[in-house]
Amino acid sequence: MTPAANRLQWLGLLVAPWAWFGQHVIGQAIAQAACSAANASWGVSNRAWQIVLLAVAGALILVSEAAAVAAFRATRTSDHYESPPPLGRAQLISIAAMTTNALYLVIVLLDGVASIADAQCRGS
């Protein structure tokens, strides 16, 4: 397995969870800032920032999925993911990455759409 395929497998596995985490944490901070009393002078637009976060996180997850697919294709010479390391292990990691990246994309879309469409700044 080439070093490039090795990097692709880890890129495919690790970028999507960090993209979701960043989108969620930064999105929550922006929503808090938009609902604060200080926002009258700041002018933070929750909807605009949430759209930007959704687009950036979605793009990062699609790049991560492409990297996982490329790593899987690079390890196709292996018969099965149960083949001896390193090809079998890399193929298993890339399969896991392709699966979880699809789930993270759905999570990011749901989180982003809810943050954009939901009524903000309601009292509890």
C-alpha beads as a LAMMPS data file, in Angstrom:
LAMMPS data file: protein, C-alpha beads

124 atoms
123 bonds

1 atom types
1 bond types

-500.0 500.0 xlo xhi
-500.0 500.0 ylo yhi
-500.0 500.0 zlo zhi

Masses

1 110.0

Atoms # bond

1 1 1 0.000 0.000 0.000
2 1 1 1.339 3.400 -0.917
3 1 1 1.815 6.186 1.644
4 1 1 -0.747 8.270 -0.250
5 1 1 -3.398 5.564 0.131
6 1 1 -2.519 5.314 3.815
7 1 1 -3.084 9.062 4.255
8 1 1 -6.328 8.854 2.283
9 1 1 -7.721 6.157 4.555
10 1 1 -7.105 8.291 7.660
11 1 1 -8.400 11.417 5.969
12 1 1 -11.531 9.503 5.027
13 1 1 -11.997 8.242 8.566
14 1 1 -11.240 11.352 10.632
15 1 1 -12.377 14.440 8.719
16 1 1 -16.154 13.828 8.871
17 1 1 -16.483 13.535 12.670
18 1 1 -14.401 16.666 13.167
19 1 1 -16.451 18.543 10.569
20 1 1 -19.666 17.615 12.373
21 1 1 -18.198 18.497 15.762
22 1 1 -17.009 21.884 14.514
23 1 1 -20.312 22.649 12.814
24 1 1 -22.291 21.746 15.912
25 1 1 -20.146 23.580 18.475
26 1 1 -19.635 26.718 16.394
27 1 1 -23.314 26.694 15.400
28 1 1 -24.379 26.564 19.038
29 1 1 -22.037 29.434 19.889
30 1 1 -23.419 31.523 17.032
31 1 1 -27.004 30.811 18.114
32 1 1 -26.129 31.891 21.657
33 1 1 -24.470 35.046 20.383
34 1 1 -27.421 35.869 18.126
35 1 1 -29.825 35.613 21.066
36 1 1 -27.743 37.648 23.507
37 1 1 -28.558 41.198 24.512
38 1 1 -25.230 42.338 23.063
39 1 1 -26.316 41.225 19.581
40 1 1 -28.121 44.535 19.136
41 1 1 -24.704 46.109 18.563
42 1 1 -22.998 43.045 17.076
43 1 1 -25.558 42.216 14.400
44 1 1 -24.844 38.464 14.234
45 1 1 -27.085 36.814 11.635
46 1 1 -27.806 33.316 12.894
47 1 1 -29.356 32.132 9.625
48 1 1 -26.462 33.327 7.430
49 1 1 -23.799 31.790 9.669
50 1 1 -25.686 28.499 9.956
51 1 1 -25.918 28.269 6.164
52 1 1 -22.161 28.870 5.861
53 1 1 -21.420 26.246 8.535
54 1 1 -23.717 23.746 6.830
55 1 1 -22.033 24.281 3.466
56 1 1 -18.480 24.043 4.843
57 1 1 -19.158 20.955 6.964
58 1 1 -21.022 19.277 4.098
59 1 1 -18.158 19.960 1.693
60 1 1 -15.592 18.586 4.155
61 1 1 -17.635 15.425 4.610
62 1 1 -17.917 14.953 0.842
63 1 1 -14.119 15.328 0.567
64 1 1 -13.764 12.783 3.355
65 1 1 -16.065 10.383 1.513
66 1 1 -14.061 10.806 -1.684
67 1 1 -10.855 10.038 0.224
68 1 1 -12.418 6.898 1.716
69 1 1 -13.568 5.727 -1.710
70 1 1 -10.090 6.394 -3.147
71 1 1 -8.486 4.408 -0.315
72 1 1 -10.934 1.558 -0.897
73 1 1 -10.137 1.524 -4.605
74 1 1 -6.406 1.553 -3.821
75 1 1 -6.810 -1.585 -1.727
76 1 1 -8.936 -3.509 -4.234
77 1 1 -6.033 -5.831 -4.929
78 1 1 -6.849 -7.406 -1.583
79 1 1 -9.368 -10.244 -1.837
80 1 1 -11.281 -9.291 1.269
81 1 1 -11.119 -6.998 4.255
82 1 1 -10.042 -10.008 6.300
83 1 1 -6.828 -10.260 4.273
84 1 1 -3.553 -9.859 6.153
85 1 1 -2.415 -6.353 7.061
86 1 1 -1.816 -3.761 5.773
87 1 1 -4.177 -4.150 2.786
88 1 1 -6.956 -5.906 4.672
89 1 1 -6.823 -3.422 7.529
90 1 1 -6.826 -0.445 5.154
91 1 1 -9.768 -1.879 3.245
92 1 1 -11.719 -2.398 6.486
93 1 1 -10.980 1.158 7.642
94 1 1 -12.041 2.592 4.289
95 1 1 -15.300 0.601 4.344
96 1 1 -16.022 1.886 7.852
97 1 1 -15.187 5.424 6.750
98 1 1 -17.496 5.252 3.719
99 1 1 -20.349 4.065 5.931
100 1 1 -19.869 6.551 8.754
101 1 1 -19.319 9.471 6.384
102 1 1 -22.793 8.927 4.939
103 1 1 -24.207 8.976 8.468
104 1 1 -22.281 12.125 9.385
105 1 1 -23.579 13.846 6.260
106 1 1 -27.161 13.117 7.315
107 1 1 -26.414 14.335 10.864
108 1 1 -24.896 17.581 9.570
109 1 1 -27.822 18.177 7.215
110 1 1 -30.359 17.601 9.985
111 1 1 -28.437 19.783 12.445
112 1 1 -27.965 22.578 9.917
113 1 1 -31.510 22.604 8.592
114 1 1 -32.930 22.584 12.127
115 1 1 -30.661 25.471 13.111
116 1 1 -31.753 27.472 10.077
117 1 1 -35.485 26.722 10.173
118 1 1 -36.093 26.719 13.930
119 1 1 -37.381 29.826 15.707
120 1 1 -34.513 31.378 17.623
121 1 1 -34.372 33.288 20.888
122 1 1 -37.308 31.798 22.735
123 1 1 -37.455 31.976 26.499
124 1 1 -37.618 28.740 28.422

Bonds

1 1 1 2
2 1 2 3
3 1 3 4
4 1 4 5
5 1 5 6
6 1 6 7
7 1 7 8
8 1 8 9
9 1 9 10
10 1 10 11
11 1 11 12
12 1 12 13
13 1 13 14
14 1 14 15
15 1 15 16
16 1 16 17
17 1 17 18
18 1 18 19
19 1 19 20
20 1 20 21
21 1 21 22
22 1 22 23
23 1 23 24
24 1 24 25
25 1 25 26
26 1 26 27
27 1 27 28
28 1 28 29
29 1 29 30
30 1 30 31
31 1 31 32
32 1 32 33
33 1 33 34
34 1 34 35
35 1 35 36
36 1 36 37
37 1 37 38
38 1 38 39
39 1 39 40
40 1 40 41
41 1 41 42
42 1 42 43
43 1 43 44
44 1 44 45
45 1 45 46
46 1 46 47
47 1 47 48
48 1 48 49
49 1 49 50
50 1 50 51
51 1 51 52
52 1 52 53
53 1 53 54
54 1 54 55
55 1 55 56
56 1 56 57
57 1 57 58
58 1 58 59
59 1 59 60
60 1 60 61
61 1 61 62
62 1 62 63
63 1 63 64
64 1 64 65
65 1 65 66
66 1 66 67
67 1 67 68
68 1 68 69
69 1 69 70
70 1 70 71
71 1 71 72
72 1 72 73
73 1 73 74
74 1 74 75
75 1 75 76
76 1 76 77
77 1 77 78
78 1 78 79
79 1 79 80
80 1 80 81
81 1 81 82
82 1 82 83
83 1 83 84
84 1 84 85
85 1 85 86
86 1 86 87
87 1 87 88
88 1 88 89
89 1 89 90
90 1 90 91
91 1 91 92
92 1 92 93
93 1 93 94
94 1 94 95
95 1 95 96
96 1 96 97
97 1 97 98
98 1 98 99
99 1 99 100
100 1 100 101
101 1 101 102
102 1 102 103
103 1 103 104
104 1 104 105
105 1 105 106
106 1 106 107
107 1 107 108
108 1 108 109
109 1 109 110
110 1 110 111
111 1 111 112
112 1 112 113
113 1 113 114
114 1 114 115
115 1 115 116
116 1 116 117
117 1 117 118
118 1 118 119
119 1 119 120
120 1 120 121
121 1 121 122
122 1 122 123
123 1 123 124
